[in-house]
Amino acid sequence: MKKKSNCTPKCMTPEEFDKWIERNGYKVMMCDTPVPYYNTGVSCGLPNDMGNIPPEMMMMPGVMARDQNVVIMRAKGNSMEGVGINDGDMLMIEYTQHFDNDDIVIASIDGEETLKSYHVDEDGQQWLVPANDAYDPIPLTEDMNVRFGGRLLWQLRREPRDIPRHINQSIKQYKMVNKLYADTKTTPRVPTEAEVKTALHSIGDKVEKARHWLGPCRILMDCGFIPIDRYDLFCELVRGELPKLKAMPAAKELSRMAAGCFSKPFDQWCDKKAPVHGKYYNLYYNAAIEMLKVLPPSSHHFPLPPTKQAK
């Protein structure tokens, strides 16, 4: 595989950019509506708790404010990065006490402010749910002093950027796949969603423990079906296809076990460099092999070694 040299990107002229906007059907919106802007993080206080702090006024398109009682504040922290809300993003919040399930809301819990998704489960339990696996969902109980301040209408971001971790993961996966298959005559295709779902049903009862799903997860990452290190997406897929599975994988547990060679492509796995050894290593290894057995050979070029004795 020949290595291509870097290209030299060219910038559009203002005239080209105007034509691009017109060609793609974008419409210009007039900023004709003043909206109060508090230069403080959501977690530093609800809009109703701002006291005498005078807000600045930002001119926004009326179609965004929709004649509602709104303010603009800044997001603080990374608990909602899973839905693209990053630290420092500006958020347009509507004052309201009426929420739909899964709305993103600002709330105060015993005096501590937070921005989370509001959810009521099938048992009627109310939750505030983060969009980051590093944080746990918060069940709302009777002994809590909970006050809702509003719901998120719009997210406004200056110089938007992808999360560096995601950028590095995407590049890492691209390089890994190209390195693995550089010497082959054909490029493996990513397995289809139908093929992966069929494979999961085939191996569901062969994976003994929830954490052993790290093996099949690694195979799907190596094939390009699951982004590198996105154990949450894999677990969501398994839950959707195998809702009655006893050994249900959890993203935190898979991430914790992805150490040593378990954090690398499957063809680099070996007992000596794994976080577990002997029969325990073989259980992860064999779960990966089971996934390879049922995926179409055209989706990977891994040699298919025999399973190892786990007892």
Residue, then its C-alpha position, 0 to 999 in steps of 0.5 A: m500500500k503506497k503512502k499518500s503525501n499530505c495534500t495542501p488544502k485551499c480556502m474558499t473565497p467569500e464568493e465561493f462560500d456564499k454560493w456554497i451556502e446557497r447551493n446547500g439550501y441554508k437560510v440566513m437568520m437575523c439576530d433580532t431578539p435580545v436574550p439575557y446571558y449569564n457568564t457563569g457555569v450551569s453548575c454554579g447556580l440556577p438562573n432563578d438563583m442569580g440574585n442581583i447579578p446583571p446579565e449581558m444581553m445577546m442578540m439571537p434569532g427570534v426563531m431560536a428564542r421562540d418568544q419564550n422566557v429564556v436565558i443563556m448560560r455556560a456548561k461546566g464539566n464533562s458529565m454530558e459530553g456523550v451528547g456533545i455538550n462540552d465544558g464552556d459551551m453556551l446553552m439556551i435554557e427555557y424557564t419551565q417546570h414542565f418536562d418531557n421524558d429525556d429532556i436535558v434539564i438543569a436542577s438543584i439537588d440539596g443545593e448542588e446544581t447539575l445539568k442532566s437528562y430527566h427520565v422516568d422509568e417503567d416503575g415511575q422512578q425519576w432519574l437525572v442521567p449523565a451522558n458520561d459513563a464516568y458518572d452514575p445516574i441519580p435516582l430522585t428520592e423523597d428525602m432530596n430537596v430537588r428544584f428544577g430550573g429549566r430545560l435545554l432549548w439550544q446549544l451554542r458553541r464557539e469554535p466547536r471541536d470534537i473530543p480529542r479522545h474521539i479524534n485519536q480513537s478514529i485515527k488509531q482505528y484507521k491506522m490499525v486497520n490499514k496496517l493489519y491489511a496492508d499486505t493483503k490483496t483485498t481489503p476486508r469490509v466492515p461486517t453489516e449490522a445484520e451479520v453482527k446481530t446474527a453473530l451475537h445470537s450465535i455466541g450469546d450462550k457461549v460467553e460464561k461471564a459478563r466481562h468475557w464479552l471483552g473478546p467479541c467486543r475487541i473483534l468488532m473493534d478490529c473489524g471497524f464495526i465498533p469504534i476503538d474503546r467505545y465499550d458503551l456502544f457494544c454493551e448497548l448493542v448486546r442489550g438490544e439484541l439479547p435482553k434476557l442474557k444472564a451474562m450482560p456486559a457492562a461498559k465500565e467492567l469491559s473498560r477496566m479489563a482492557a489493560g495490557c494486551f487486552s487493549k490491543p488488536f486481537d492478533q497481539w493478545c498473549d497470555k503473558k501480557a494479559p491482565v489475567h492468565g492461564k484458564y482465565y485468559n483462555l475464557y476471554y480468548n475463546a469468546a473472541i474466537e467464537m465471534l470470529k467463527v461466526l463472522p463472515p471471513s470477508s470481514h477480517h483476515f485474522p487466522l482462526p486458531p483453535t480454542k484453548q482449554a479453559k479448565 
